[in-house]
Amino acid sequence: MLATIAFALYLAASAGLLLYGLNCYVLLSLFRKKSKQARTRQLLAEENWNKAHPPGKTDGLPKVTTQLPIYNELNVAECSIRAIAAFDYPSHLHQIQVLDDSTDETRELVDRVAAELQAKGFWIDVVRREIRTGYKAGALADAMPAAHGEFIAIFDADFVPEPDFIRGLLPHFTTERTGLVQARWGHLNREECFLTRAQSVGIDGHFAIEQTARSANHLFLNFNGTAGIWRRSTIEDAGGWTADTLTEDLDLSYRSQLKGWHLEYVPHVVVPAEIPETYSAFKSQQFRWAKGSIQTAIKLLPEIFASDLPLFTKLQSVFHLCHYFAHPLMLAAALLALPALNYLGGQLPHAWLLVFAIPLIAATLGPTVLYTFSQRYLYPDSWKSRVILLPALVLVGFGICISNTRAFLEAVLGIKSGFIRTPKRGAKVSKKYNTTASLIPILEIFGAVYCTATLAIYGRHGEFGIFPFLILYVAGFSLVGFSSLREQFHARKAA
């Protein structure tokens, strides 16, 4: 009975992975279908806006408030504040709000930089709270009454926007129902290490293909928490910032679109930012995104399915909000491969080998094709050298599935956890911030051992078709687990 249940669960996990893999091809098709039209439309919008608002003319320009939520960001806060102050936008129409919840030396740094800029005539306010309720969402909600802008730009502290950021995004509020314009993320430290180069490929895939496909085809997309400009009335109409999920940006994005607002994505406006340089920081970031996405899915999918949205839009919303469900499916496939072999009596008929292999192939190749296309699209002259990093991204993706499965289970079970900030290094390290030690690396190493044993048993039975996938699990779990343990050891030693 147990063997039958295990085998059925394995088939279900395989089917789920197959769907995720196939949806990558759907997004690629949507991108190819509408991306050129979207680009032409956006260039026309910029041309019309620039004619109406030439440099030096301030008549008719709206007030913009730029909000910079900060919590203990000594290494990057000053750079971001100065980059925002350098915006090519009239200072009397541009309010800067530094939302500083810091408890360390960052407070003094923020006060010093703000005082200097105020003396030079910049409109900059430092907003502080007594209690850090609601984390980033709470800070954004708390600052709204004091924000004077018709439009609200938001940045995380490690982002370094160009001076033309506001003028680059405002032209795309082409209708009264355009509620947000989102820019693309760039990479300040892509070349720092193996992990940052691998992550850059994954980030590029999301922004170049997925976000463009969703925006151009009027599907639901998400504000990425930073490097975007909101219409203030959209935030208010959608119910404001709430902290009942760990992804307040995704939550507000979907609530606003359910209210009928359109979110626009502009991929040719790029804002560079830091990529996590350690496995511990990367897993912490992914944990927050995974848990918050599933929390948002649980919260909003019933409303989405009860709406009169087209069925295709609803289905794509499921794939979008439940994207991180792929990691529990990946872990289930790894853990249940051995019971599945036992259920089949130690021999896989050729028909069952296809059942085992095809979903894993589709699940692996779907994202791989999407990421390859994104590199070719963004970097036509150097994409081949960048695609070499795809195996690294695949290994990291397999390796973090235990950590993200924990995030998924916590979201489903309603287990509360705090908003864990991703440490930033900055151009000059003034203070080292470490992530909290965890026992997850031990489980990852155990996962590598288990998959190695599974691989050996399959080999003993002469079943080699599943070897490539089991090897990916072994290598991924080993890479992420041992790297995380090494980082924790060095952090304790330094402390």
Stockholm file with secondary structure:
# STOCKHOLM 1.0

chainA/1-495         MLATIAFALYLAASAGLLLYGLNCYVLLSLFRKKSKQARTRQLLAEENWNKAHPPGKTDGLPKVTTQLPIYNELNVAECSIRAIAAFDYPSHLHQIQVLDDSTDETRELVDRVAAELQAKGFWIDVVRREIRTGYKAGALADAMPAAHGEFIAIFDADFVPEPDFIRGLLPHFTTERTGLVQARWGHLNREECFLTRAQSVGIDGHFAIEQTARSANHLFLNFNGTAGIWRRSTIEDAGGWTADTLTEDLDLSYRSQLKGWHLEYVPHVVVPAEIPETYSAFKSQQFRWAKGSIQTAIKLLPEIFASDLPLFTKLQSVFHLCHYFAHPLMLAAALLALPALNYLGGQLPHAWLLVFAIPLIAATLGPTVLYTFSQRYLYPDSWKSRVILLPALVLVGFGICISNTRAFLEAVLGIKSGFIRTPKRGAKVSKKYNTTASLIPILEIFGAVYCTATLAIYGRHGEFGIFPFLILYVAGFSLVGFSSLREQFHARKAA
#=GR chainA/1-495 SS CHHHHHHHHHHHHHHHHHHHHHHHHHHHHHHHHHHHHHHHHHHHHHHHHHHHSCTTCCTTCCCEEEEEEESSCTTTHHHHHHHHHTCSSCGGGEEEEEEECCCSTHHHHHHHHHHHHHHTTCEEEEECCSSCTTHHHHHHHHHGGGCCCSEEEECCTTCCCCTTHHHHHGGGCCSTTEEEEEEEEEESSGGGCHHHHHHHHHHHIIIIIIHHHHHHTTCCCCCCSSSEEEEHHHHHHTTCCCCSSSCHHHHHHHHHHHTTCEEEEEEEEEEEECCCCSHHHHHHHHHHHHHHHHHHHHHHHHHHHHSCCCHHHHHHHHHHHTGGGHHHHHHHHHHHHHHHHHHTTTCCCHHHHHHHHHHHHHHHHHHHHHHHHHHHHHCTTTHHHHHTTHHHHHHHHHHTHHHHHHHHHHHHHTCCCCCCCCCCCCSSCSSCCCCCCCSHHHHHHHHHHHHHHHHHHHHHTTCCTTHHHHHHHHHHHHHHHHHHHHHHHHHHHHC
#=GC SS_cons         CHHHHHHHHHHHHHHHHHHHHHHHHHHHHHHHHHHHHHHHHHHHHHHHHHHHSCTTCCTTCCCEEEEEEESSCTTTHHHHHHHHHTCSSCGGGEEEEEEECCCSTHHHHHHHHHHHHHHTTCEEEEECCSSCTTHHHHHHHHHGGGCCCSEEEECCTTCCCCTTHHHHHGGGCCSTTEEEEEEEEEESSGGGCHHHHHHHHHHHIIIIIIHHHHHHTTCCCCCCSSSEEEEHHHHHHTTCCCCSSSCHHHHHHHHHHHTTCEEEEEEEEEEEECCCCSHHHHHHHHHHHHHHHHHHHHHHHHHHHHSCCCHHHHHHHHHHHTGGGHHHHHHHHHHHHHHHHHHTTTCCCHHHHHHHHHHHHHHHHHHHHHHHHHHHHHCTTTHHHHHTTHHHHHHHHHHTHHHHHHHHHHHHHTCCCCCCCCCCCCSSCSSCCCCCCCSHHHHHHHHHHHHHHHHHHHHHTTCCTTHHHHHHHHHHHHHHHHHHHHHHHHHHHHC
//
